[in-house]
Amino acid sequence: MNESLIKKLKPAPIMVAGDVMVDEYILGDVERISPESPVPVLVARDRLRRLGGAGNVVRNLVTMGARVALFATVGTDNAGRWFKLHCEEMAVDAFWLKDDSSRPTTMKTRVVARNQQIVRIDEEHVTPLSPEIEKAVSEDIKSVMPQVKAVVVSDYGKGFLTPALLKTLLSSAKANGVPVLVDPKGMDYNRYRGANYITPNVREASLASGIEIRNRESLVQAGKILVDQVKVEGVIITRGKDGITLVTQTKAQDFPVKPVEIVDVTGAGDTVISALALSVASGLSVENSIVLANLAASLVVARFGAASVSLDEMIDSLKDQIYPNKTPLPEEIELVLRKHRMQGHRIVFTNGCFDLFHAGHLATLRRAADLGDVLVVGVNSDKSVAVLKGEGRPIVPQNGRVEMLSALSFVDYVVVFDESTPLDLIKKVRPDVLVKGEDWKDKKVVGEEVVIARGGKVEFVKHVKGLSTTDLINRIRGEV
């Protein structure tokens, strides 16, 4: 059912108005405490930037296939120039972005050690727009409003959404019959009167309504107060692992979410409102829109940082829930493993022909699985085995060998490769641990340099004595 809903989504034009910022991440490892003061020393390995604030809503919408008109301001600084350039690279028209020399671009720098945030540094100047910029943006909003199918107001309280600008946006949307969804900020939601839906989380709903939310009853009570106060069609309260609750004047409806391992909740609210906006713009009911928003959020929180999700990923997720695919193609494995990397999983790789599968193979794979979180097994194709082992091999065709390996609960993925060595496959898998039998200890291991260059390692495991495929074949043939 959800898959059919996803396929109803259209590349609708959507307006996003709000506070934008640049999210910067400094990634590295902490291995010691500073001798100068009792603080951890981070050895930086990487630095990356992403669109933040309303910019993350834009990124989510673009990834889902929407066409976006962004109304915001950036400073006349390096971060502002980077923001504009990144918008253009995503085919988001930067024409509507206004330069504001009086306010620097808001920047949030997160220092992260192995997915654990150590500290966040905020650089910002919170002041309202100047009257000149406010007037120019208001005129632009009125000119573009007839061309869009939905509006997202992304309020981070940095001063872009002045009372006058909000009034212009909401009245223009109403005049053109365009639905408005608001990600609110602060305690006074009266400023959003005229919107169709607001999407506070539990804490925000509690503060704005004055109701201490302790259970579902108080949650619904807070929602109804906000519905009456702001005169919206509904309040969509995001509840983290408990999903989403829709509260209207006549009902309260819960939408549970599939349990997932949470890596980072940063930007999950942006993903929710993006999916809601695209769904509403495509003509879906608010209830069906929430179903899709829940699905999108469950994928995003399993990734590090302010992430986004595509419609294809949402469809694939639904399929995976029903038909877990343990046998991806070599060209698919890199994408398949991406979700595991986002969750900080340790990836282990080993390979072999696995012809006439025996207890020695089983012991090796079990030991390999114990060395990490995800075990990927490379299997030589029939063609590859014939080249390596000669005429009459393999004894068991590759489909049978793959089926045998896939049936093992501790094997996560089985990938068939045609080459004589697994080097190309190892480059795609990029394992943290490469496992070989102990007979390879004094030999050159294929892929060793690739793994070590990325900070991984090679582990050698003991063989079960007296067990090998060659010996088994010879015994069957009566040659021993």
N, C-alpha and C positions, 0 to 999 in steps of 0.2 A: 504493500500500500504506500509506504513512504517513498519508494522508488518512483512510483507513478506521480507522486506529488512533486518530486524534484524535477521530473521531466516537464512539468508545467511551467517552471520558472523561465522567464524571458529576459533577454538583454535590455531591460527597461532603463530609461533615463531617470536618474535619481539625483536630487540635490542634497548636498551635505553642507551644513553650516555650523561652525563652531570653532573651538580653540584647537589649534594644531601645535605640535611640538615634535622634536627629534628625540627618539629613544636611542641612546648609545650604550653599548655593552662592551666592557673590557673583560675578556675571558682569560682564565689562566688556572694555575694550580698553587695551592698553599702547602709548603713543606716545612716551614719553620716560623718561629716567632722573632720579631725584630729585637735586637739587643738594645736598641735605643729606648723602646717603650713596649709594654706588653700588648702588641698588636700583631696580627698575622701579616706576613710578607707574601704578596701575590706576585708570582712570576708570570707576567702577561704573555699569552700565546697568540691572542687574536683580538681585534677590535672591529666592531661592526655597528652600523647605524640602520635604524628602521623608522618609518613614518609612525609618529605617535599621536595620541589624543584623537581628534577628529580625523587625522591622517590615517590612523589604523582602521577606522571605519571605511575610509576610501579604499584602502588596500584590500580589506575583506570583500567589499562590493565588487571591485574590479576582478578579484580572483574568482568570485562567483559568476562573473559574466556581465555585470551591470555596466552601464555608461554613466559616468559621474561628472557632475559640475560641482566643484568645491569652492565654497565661499569662506574665506579666512584671511588672516594677515600673517605675514612673516617679517622678521627684522631684516634690515639691510646688512646682513652679516654672512659669514661662511655657512652657518647652519641653515639660514634662510635660502641661500643659493642652492645648497645641497637639496633642500626640501623641494624647491621648484624643479630642479633637474630630475629628481626621482619621480615626481608627478608626471613629467613629460615622457619619461621612459616607460611609464605605465599607461600612456595614452590618455592621461587625465589633463584636460585643458587647464594650464596654469594662468590663463588670461584673467580669471576671476579672483586670483590671489592678489591681495594688495600689499605693497611694501609699506611698512610702518617704521620709519627711522627713529621714532621716539621709544620703541619697545623692542628689545632683542628677542630673537626667536627662543621660545621656551625649550630648554634642553634638559633631559633627565639622563644622567650617566649612572649605570648600574655596574658595580664591580662584582664579578661572579667567579667563584671557584667551584668547578665541577658541579654546575647547576645549582649551587647554593649561593644566594645573594649575600654579600658581605656588607655592602653599604650602598646607598643611593645618594647622588649629588644632584641637586636641582639648581638650575640657573634660569631665573625667570624675573619678570617685572610685571606685576599684576596691576594694571590700570585700565580704565575704560578707553574705548576708541576716541580719537579726536572727532569733533563734529564734522569735519571735512570728509574723513574716511568713512564715518558712519553714514553720511548722506550718500556717498558714492556707492557703497556696498548695498544700501537699501534700494537705490535705483536699479542696480544690476539684478538684484533678487526679483524685483517686480517684472523686469524684462524677460527673465529666464523662466519664471514660474509656469507660464502656460505650456511650456515644452516638456515638463517633467511629470512623472507618474507617482512620485512619493518624495517626501522630504524627511531627512534625518537631522535633528538638532542635537549636536554633541557638545554638551556644556561641561567644561572643566573649570569654570569659574575664573578664567584668566582675563576676562574683560572684553572679549570680542562681542559676546551676546548682550549688548546693552538693552535696556527696556524698550527704547525706541526702535531698535533694529528688530527685536523679537516681535514687537507689535506689527511692524510692517510685514515681516515674514508670515506671521500667522493669519493676518487679514488677507494678504495676497493669496495664500494657499486656500483659504476658505472661499474666496471669490472665484477661484479656478477649479474648485472641487478636488484639490490635491490632498491626500491624507498626510498628516504630520506625526512622526514618532519622535519622542524626546527621551534622551538619556539625561536625567536631571542632575542638578547640583545644588547643594545648600538646603535650607529648611523651608523656604517660601516658594511653593510651587504655583502660586497665583500668577506668576510671570509667564506660565505656560498655558494659560487659559486660551482655548481655541484650538489646542492640539487634539489629536484623536486618541493617542495612546502615550503613556509615560512608562518608563521601564526601570524603576528603582530596584536596588537589591534590598535585602531584608533590613539591613542597618539604615539605609537611606529612607526606606518607607517608615521605619520606626521614628526616626528623627523628625521627618516632615509631618507625620500625622500626630505626633505626641503620644503614641501608644507604644508601650513596651511589648514587643513581640516575643512571646514565650512559647506559643503553640499555634496550631492552625487557626483556632478560634480568634486569637488576637491578631493574627496575620490578616484574616479576612476583615476584621473590624478596622484595621489600619487602612486596608485597601479601599473599603467603602467610604471612609472619611475623605480620602484623597480623591475618589471619584466625584463626590459631592462638592468638594472644595475647588477642584480644578475644572470641573464640568467636562471631563473627558469621557469617551466611550468606554474605556477600560484602563485599568492599571495592571501592568504585566510585571509581577514581582519575581525577580530571579533569586533562586534559593540554593545555588551551588549544587552539591550532590543530591539535594532533594528535588531538583528540577525547577519548574516554573509554575506559578499560580496566576491565573487570570481572574481578576475581580471586576465585575461590572455592577450596574445598579440592580440587576436581577439575579445574578448568579456568581458563584465562585467555583472555578474548575482547576484541578491539579493536573499537571503534565509531568509525570516522572521521567527521569533520564536514566539511560543504561549506565550501570556502574563502570567506571574506568579508573585506571591508575593515574592519579593527578600528578603532573610534573610541574606545571606553572599555570596559575589562574590569571596571569597578566593579560589584559585585553579581552577576556572572555565576554564581558558585557558589550564590547564593540562588535564581536562576532554575532552575538544574539540580536542586537538591533539591526545589523546589516542583513542578516537572514530574514528577519521580520519585514524589513522595508522592501527587499526584493520580492518576497512572497506576496505582500499586500499589493505592490505595484503590478504583479503578474495576475492579480485578480483572485488570489486564494483567500479563504476566510481567515479571520484572525486565529481561530483554533488550529487550522492546518498550518498556518504560518508559524505558530509556536512549536508545533511538532518538529518542523524543519529546523527552527532555531535551536531547539534542544539537541538535535543530532549534530549540528555544526559545532555547538559549544563543547560537546563531549569529545569531539576530535581535537579541538584546539587546546583544551586543558591538558591533553596528553603530550603536548609539545613545549619546548622551551621558549620563553620570551613571548612577546606579542605576536602571535602567529595568525595565519589565515588558512582557509580551507576552500577547495574548489568543489564544484558540483560533482565532478567525476569521482573525487575522493569520498564524497558523501555516499554516492551510489556504490562504490567499491566497499565501503564500510558495511553497508547493509548486506551486500553479497557475502562478505567475509563472515558475518554473524551466522549465516546459514550454511555456507560452503567454505570453510577455512581452506585456503589453498596452500598446501605444503610443498608444491612442486612448481615454483615460478620458473620462467625461462631465464637464461643468463642475462638477457637485456632488461629483465624486470626486477632482478634481485636488489639492485641498488635502491630503487624506489621503495621496495618492500621493506628493506632494512632501515629506511629513513625514520620511520615511526619509533623503532627500537633505539636508534641513536638519540632521538629527542627525549626519550625516557631514561637516558643514561645507561642503557643495557650494555653489558660486556659481550661482544660477539666473538664466537669461536668458530674456526673453520678447520675441517679436515677433509681428506679426499681418498678415493680408491676405486678399484674396479668392483669390489664386493661380489665377485662371482662365486657361487656356492657359499652363500652366507653361513658363517659358523660362529662358535662361541668366542673365538679370538676377535672377530670383528665386533661382536657385541660388547666385549670387555673394553676394547679401544674406544668405542663410541660413548660408552658410559663414563669413562674417565675424561673424555673430551668434554662431555656435557657438564661435568663437575667443575670445569675450569672457567665457566662464565654463565651468562644468562640465556643466550640464544645460540643454538648449535646449527650451523649450516654445513651440510655434507655435499661435497662435489662428487659426482659419479661419472666415470668414463662411459661414453656412449658405446654402442656395439662396434661402431667403426673404429673408435679409439682403442678399444680393448683388442680388436683384431690386429691392429698395427703393433701394439705393445707386446701381446702375448703369443701372436702367431695363429696359424691355421687351427680351426676347431674351437677357438675361443671367441666370445664367451660361451660357457655352458648354459647359463641362464640369460635370456634376452633382457635388454635394459628395462623394459616395462615391468618385468617381474622383479628385477633388482630394486627398482625405484619403489615399487609397491611394498616390498619387504621393509625397506628403510623407512618409508613414510608411516608404517604402522607402529614404529617405536615412539612412545610418548615423549621421550627426552630428545628426540630429533625434531627440530623446528622446521627446517627447510631442506629439501633435496633438489639439487640442481644438476642437470645433465650437461656435460661439455664434450665437444667433439675433438678438441685439440689433444695432442699427446701429453701435454702438461697443463696443470690448472692455472697457469700464470695469469692469463687474461681474466679468468673468473675471480682470482684472488684480488686483482686490481679493482674489480667491481664490488666485491664483498667488503674489502678494506677491514679485515678482521683485527680484533685486539689481541687474539691469541691464535697462532697457527700450530696445529697439532700433527706430529708425525710419530711413527714408530721409532723405538730406540735404536734400531739398526741404521737409522739415518744420522745418528749423532755426529759422526766424523765425515759426513758427506755434505755437499752443497745442496741445501734445501730450496726447491723452487718456491719463489715468492718471499723468501726470508728477508731480502733487502727491502722489499715493498712494505712489509709489516713493521720491521724495525724502524724504518724511516718515519713512520707515523707514530712512533712511541709504543708499538706493540711488542710482542715477544713470541719466540718459538718454544713450545713445550714438547718434550719427548716422553712417550708412554711405553711401558713395558708390554712386550708381546706375551701371549699365553703360549708356553712352550709346547711344541709338538703339534701345533695347529697351523696349517696354511692351506690355501686353495690348491696349490700345486701338489702337496702331499695327498690331499683327499682325492684329487683326480687320478694320481698314480695308483693309489690303493684300489680305487674303483676299477681301474684298468688292469689290476693285478700285476703292476710293475714293481711293487715293493713287498 
